[in-house]
Amino acid sequence: MKPFLTASVLLATMLAAAQVSAKLPPPSDEAKAKAAEAAAKTAHNGKVDSYELCKSMDKVAADYYAAAKRAGTETKPPVATPACVDPGPFVYTPAAPAPVSAAAAPVAAPAAAPAPAAAAAPKK
């Protein structure tokens, strides 16, 4: 009974995977532009997050050294780190659309496969 159950679950999973892997239509130009803008915004948000983290680490280090100085404890000199760089506000400039002639250009033929090693080297 157990092998039958396992096989039926496996078969059902394979059928579901086949239905899910159906090919979707290509995205429209508007959808591609939205995706590009979303990617740019995500990248900028990552830069802003890094900047805010850098500023908070600098503040924590400054507070630590100030507290150690007040307490009279000896500390090691701080490690030199690069300055925090503010990425500024998010500005998105969409890429210029490709010229029509480039879109109509023929696709380059794929490179020929390399010759087999056995054919290249003569037998001795």
C-alpha positions in Angstrom: 0.0 0.0 0.0 2.8 2.4 0.9 4.7 2.1 -2.5 1.4 2.8 -4.3 0.8 5.9 -2.2 4.3 7.1 -2.8 4.1 6.5 -6.5 0.7 8.3 -6.8 2.0 11.3 -4.8 5.1 11.5 -7.1 2.9 11.3 -10.2 0.6 14.0 -8.9 3.6 16.2 -8.2 5.0 15.7 -11.7 1.7 16.5 -13.3 1.4 19.7 -11.3 5.0 20.7 -12.2 4.2 20.2 -15.9 1.2 22.5 -15.7 3.2 25.2 -13.8 6.0 25.2 -16.3 3.8 26.5 -19.1 5.5 29.2 -21.2 4.3 32.7 -20.5 4.1 35.4 -23.2 7.0 37.9 -23.4 6.5 41.0 -21.3 5.4 44.2 -23.0 7.7 47.2 -23.4 5.8 49.0 -20.6 6.2 46.0 -18.3 9.9 45.9 -19.1 10.2 49.6 -18.3 8.4 49.2 -15.0 10.7 46.3 -14.1 13.8 48.3 -14.9 12.6 51.2 -12.8 11.8 48.8 -9.9 15.3 47.4 -10.2 16.8 50.8 -10.1 14.7 51.8 -7.1 15.7 48.6 -5.3 19.4 49.3 -6.0 19.0 52.8 -4.7 17.2 51.6 -1.5 20.2 49.3 -0.9 22.6 52.2 -1.2 20.4 54.3 1.2 20.3 51.4 3.7 24.1 51.0 3.5 24.5 54.7 4.1 22.2 54.7 7.2 24.0 51.6 8.5 27.4 53.4 8.1 26.1 56.5 9.9 24.7 54.4 12.8 28.0 52.4 13.1 29.9 55.7 13.2 27.6 57.0 16.0 28.0 53.8 18.0 31.8 53.9 17.7 31.8 57.6 18.7 29.6 56.9 21.8 31.8 53.9 22.7 35.0 56.0 22.6 33.4 58.9 24.5 32.2 56.5 27.2 35.6 54.8 27.5 37.3 58.2 27.8 34.9 59.3 30.5 35.5 56.1 32.4 39.2 56.5 31.9 39.7 53.1 30.2 42.3 52.7 27.6 41.1 51.8 24.1 42.8 50.8 20.9 42.8 53.3 18.1 39.8 53.1 15.8 40.2 51.1 12.5 40.3 53.4 9.5 37.1 53.0 7.4 35.9 54.8 4.3 33.7 57.8 4.8 29.9 57.3 4.6 28.7 58.4 1.1 25.2 59.8 0.9 23.5 58.4 -2.3 21.2 61.4 -2.6 17.6 61.3 -3.7 16.3 58.6 -6.1 16.3 59.8 -9.7 15.4 57.4 -12.5 16.3 58.2 -16.1 14.9 55.5 -18.4 17.3 54.1 -21.0 16.8 55.4 -24.5 14.9 52.9 -26.7 17.0 50.9 -29.1 17.1 52.3 -32.7 14.8 50.6 -35.1 17.7 49.5 -37.4 19.4 47.7 -34.5 16.2 45.8 -33.8 15.8 44.7 -37.4 19.5 43.6 -37.7 20.0 39.9 -38.3 21.0 37.8 -35.3 24.6 36.7 -35.4 25.1 33.0 -36.1 26.2 30.9 -33.2 29.9 30.1 -33.1 30.9 26.8 -34.5 31.6 24.0 -32.0 35.3 23.3 -31.5 36.7 20.3 -33.2 37.0 17.2 -31.1 40.4 16.7 -29.6 40.8 13.2 -31.1 40.5 14.7 -34.7 42.9 17.5 -33.9 45.7 15.3 -32.6 47.0 12.6 -34.8 47.5 9.1 -33.3 51.0 7.8 -32.8 
